[in-house]
Amino acid sequence: MRKSADGRQLSLFGPGLDVLQALKAAMNRAAKESALSREQICDRMSEVAAEHGIRLQAGNALRMAPATLEKWLNPADREHVPGLRALVVFCRVVGDHGAIQALAAPLGLTIIDERQAALLERAEIEAEIKRLQRRKKKLEEEI
């Protein structure tokens, strides 16, 4: 059997569709690798959410609670999952899109940033130029 990038065993049909463990593991890894402490992540998430009018948790809480973040980051906790808006805020705050990649992987997709997208577009243009040059050369030979 194949293994995923994080060492998990994959099925014969590719990654499973239950992304929860991979999502939480990616979030946990991003939080650990962040220059911010868990408390700073919570504070910054609260600030970013407030700036964008996003509610991070149910209820009346205005600030992100460290206890909630810990539950979100625990791969063994299947009951506490961040909402989509909270996930985007988290990724922005820690500067890591691995959690979004964990959602995309079972669909055979890879998340790339704007720089990588520009490099890919450049490579595609270069390939098209080469294809057109070969076509041009073939036409010139026929004339």
Steps between C-alpha positions, in 0.01 A plus 500: 500500500605855438570745780394863514744786555431482873559122514137390510404198295293576193232279352537349154259767380699797631458702818177444689235766506496538879733797522450581868814338641720638221344845540563510874851357462582770244361770727696364796820492294441856376442627854818331625706641214354849536705770667187579702406338830159334526373801694634736234332292230169535688547874545595554137214281377258707710639822353489378138150359545377828648658698212310286249175459693551126547375305800752228593287302746138447587356700786578851618878472537679792340850357547642170386546278806830310531305195620301501176817528292648204687192292418524600134868401489453159664486230226335259745212739572237434232230711662658846490564620147560857383246651265610593150540869580700419813722267298577775249575745781727242667693441176541875448622556856756217506606560138454138397249346260567135592156464655335609176729257315376221729147576376606506134721188497223236482374673187840473333562873532803693617482850642759740360573863577498789250875471433470130425199568277703756303786251460255236379344743253848591372588131452173443311574799275853370435359159406248664265776708339704184436195324356432794268866518395492129404179558306654803327810300406285218359299748291817665374631159390177431310508833314 
